[in-house]
Amino acid sequence: MQQIFIELYDYRPAWANCSEGARTHFAKKVVEAVKGLKSAGVDVVGYGMNGPQTDHRAPYDFFCVYRVPNVEVRLPLRIGC
């Protein structure tokens, strides 16, 4: 059964200490990982920043919404700075 998966992200303290080059490298890894999601049957529905002024704001900085083909699908996107 198709599922909607919502992932919430925060800036980690280590992110503030990353160089611009390390952040760019991280972003490139994310782009490559997202390309692989499609082959697993995962669609990225949307993503964005969760601004401080958001009404009924969850305590996270970013979000991503995925449509996954079934509950068994996992998103092991664990790449750090």
Phi and psi in degrees as GROMACS dihedral restraints (atoms count N, CA, C in turn):
[ dihedral_restraints ]
;  ai    aj    ak    al  type     phi  dphi    fc
    3     4     5     6     1   -61.7    20    10
    4     5     6     7     1   143.3    20    10
    6     7     8     9     1  -128.9    20    10
    7     8     9    10     1   152.9    20    10
    9    10    11    12     1  -105.9    20    10
   10    11    12    13     1   129.9    20    10
   12    13    14    15     1  -118.8    20    10
   13    14    15    16     1   124.7    20    10
   15    16    17    18     1  -114.0    20    10
   16    17    18    19     1   124.0    20    10
   18    19    20    21     1  -113.1    20    10
   19    20    21    22     1   134.2    20    10
   21    22    23    24     1  -113.9    20    10
   22    23    24    25     1   138.5    20    10
   24    25    26    27     1  -127.9    20    10
   25    26    27    28     1   151.7    20    10
   27    28    29    30     1  -124.6    20    10
   28    29    30    31     1   152.4    20    10
   30    31    32    33     1   -63.0    20    10
   31    32    33    34     1   136.9    20    10
   33    34    35    36     1   -95.4    20    10
   34    35    36    37     1   151.3    20    10
   36    37    38    39     1   -54.8    20    10
   37    38    39    40     1   -32.9    20    10
   39    40    41    42     1   -64.8    20    10
   40    41    42    43     1   -27.4    20    10
   42    43    44    45     1   -59.8    20    10
   43    44    45    46     1   -40.6    20    10
   45    46    47    48     1   -62.6    20    10
   46    47    48    49     1   -26.2    20    10
   48    49    50    51     1   -92.3    20    10
   49    50    51    52     1    -4.7    20    10
   51    52    53    54     1   -74.8    20    10
   52    53    54    55     1   144.4    20    10
   54    55    56    57     1   -74.4    20    10
   55    56    57    58     1   165.3    20    10
   57    58    59    60     1   -60.3    20    10
   58    59    60    61     1   -38.8    20    10
   60    61    62    63     1   -63.3    20    10
   61    62    63    64     1   -40.7    20    10
   63    64    65    66     1   -66.7    20    10
   64    65    66    67     1   -37.4    20    10
   66    67    68    69     1   -66.7    20    10
   67    68    69    70     1   -40.3    20    10
   69    70    71    72     1   -63.5    20    10
   70    71    72    73     1   -43.5    20    10
   72    73    74    75     1   -60.2    20    10
   73    74    75    76     1   -44.1    20    10
   75    76    77    78     1   -59.7    20    10
   76    77    78    79     1   -47.5    20    10
   78    79    80    81     1   -60.3    20    10
   79    80    81    82     1   -39.9    20    10
   81    82    83    84     1   -64.0    20    10
   82    83    84    85     1   -38.2    20    10
   84    85    86    87     1   -65.6    20    10
   85    86    87    88     1   -38.1    20    10
   87    88    89    90     1   -64.5    20    10
   88    89    90    91     1   -44.9    20    10
   90    91    92    93     1   -58.8    20    10
   91    92    93    94     1   -44.4    20    10
   93    94    95    96     1   -65.0    20    10
   94    95    96    97     1   -40.6    20    10
   96    97    98    99     1   -64.7    20    10
   97    98    99   100     1   -39.9    20    10
   99   100   101   102     1   -64.7    20    10
  100   101   102   103     1   -36.0    20    10
  102   103   104   105     1   -59.3    20    10
  103   104   105   106     1   -35.7    20    10
  105   106   107   108     1   -73.0    20    10
  106   107   108   109     1   -19.5    20    10
  108   109   110   111     1   -63.9    20    10
  109   110   111   112     1   -39.8    20    10
  111   112   113   114     1   -57.7    20    10
  112   113   114   115     1   -40.6    20    10
  114   115   116   117     1   -68.1    20    10
  115   116   117   118     1   -18.5    20    10
  117   118   119   120     1   -92.1    20    10
  118   119   120   121     1     4.5    20    10
  120   121   122   123     1    85.2    20    10
  121   122   123   124     1    15.7    20    10
  123   124   125   126     1   -99.6    20    10
  124   125   126   127     1   132.0    20    10
  126   127   128   129     1  -110.9    20    10
  127   128   129   130     1   132.4    20    10
  129   130   131   132     1   -83.8    20    10
  130   131   132   133     1   113.6    20    10
  132   133   134   135     1   -79.9    20    10
  133   134   135   136     1   -42.2    20    10
  135   136   137   138     1  -174.8    20    10
  136   137   138   139     1   163.9    20    10
  138   139   140   141     1  -157.0    20    10
  139   140   141   142     1   162.1    20    10
  141   142   143   144     1   176.2    20    10
  142   143   144   145     1  -179.0    20    10
  144   145   146   147     1   -92.0    20    10
  145   146   147   148     1   147.1    20    10
  147   148   149   150     1  -104.4    20    10
  148   149   150   151     1    89.6    20    10
  150   151   152   153     1   -64.1    20    10
  151   152   153   154     1   152.7    20    10
  153   154   155   156     1   -59.3    20    10
  154   155   156   157     1   -25.9    20    10
  156   157   158   159     1   -88.0    20    10
  157   158   159   160     1     2.3    20    10
  159   160   161   162     1   -60.9    20    10
  160   161   162   163     1   130.7    20    10
  162   163   164   165     1   -66.0    20    10
  163   164   165   166     1   133.2    20    10
  165   166   167   168     1    55.6    20    10
  166   167   168   169     1    44.7    20    10
  168   169   170   171     1   -65.2    20    10
  169   170   171   172     1   130.5    20    10
  171   172   173   174     1   -75.5    20    10
  172   173   174   175     1   151.3    20    10
  174   175   176   177     1   -79.5    20    10
  175   176   177   178     1    56.6    20    10
  177   178   179   180     1  -137.1    20    10
  178   179   180   181     1   155.4    20    10
  180   181   182   183     1   -87.6    20    10
  181   182   183   184     1   -30.8    20    10
  183   184   185   186     1  -139.3    20    10
  184   185   186   187     1   162.1    20    10
  186   187   188   189     1  -145.8    20    10
  187   188   189   190     1   158.9    20    10
  189   190   191   192     1  -145.5    20    10
  190   191   192   193     1   138.4    20    10
  192   193   194   195     1  -115.8    20    10
  193   194   195   196     1   127.0    20    10
  195   196   197   198     1  -119.6    20    10
  196   197   198   199     1   149.4    20    10
  198   199   200   201     1  -107.3    20    10
  199   200   201   202     1   119.7    20    10
  201   202   203   204     1  -114.0    20    10
  202   203   204   205     1   149.2    20    10
  204   205   206   207     1   -68.1    20    10
  205   206   207   208     1   -27.1    20    10
  207   208   209   210     1  -164.3    20    10
  208   209   210   211     1   169.0    20    10
  210   211   212   213     1   -68.1    20    10
  211   212   213   214     1   -20.1    20    10
  213   214   215   216     1   -72.8    20    10
  214   215   216   217     1   -19.5    20    10
  216   217   218   219     1   -68.6    20    10
  217   218   219   220     1   130.9    20    10
  219   220   221   222     1  -116.3    20    10
  220   221   222   223     1   152.2    20    10
  222   223   224   225     1  -115.1    20    10
  223   224   225   226     1    81.3    20    10
  225   226   227   228     1   -80.0    20    10
  226   227   228   229     1    59.7    20    10
  228   229   230   231     1   -90.0    20    10
  229   230   231   232     1    82.8    20    10
  231   232   233   234     1  -120.1    20    10
  232   233   234   235     1    80.5    20    10
  234   235   236   237     1  -124.2    20    10
  235   236   237   238     1   124.1    20    10
  237   238   239   240     1  -113.7    20    10
  238   239   240   241     1   168.1    20    10
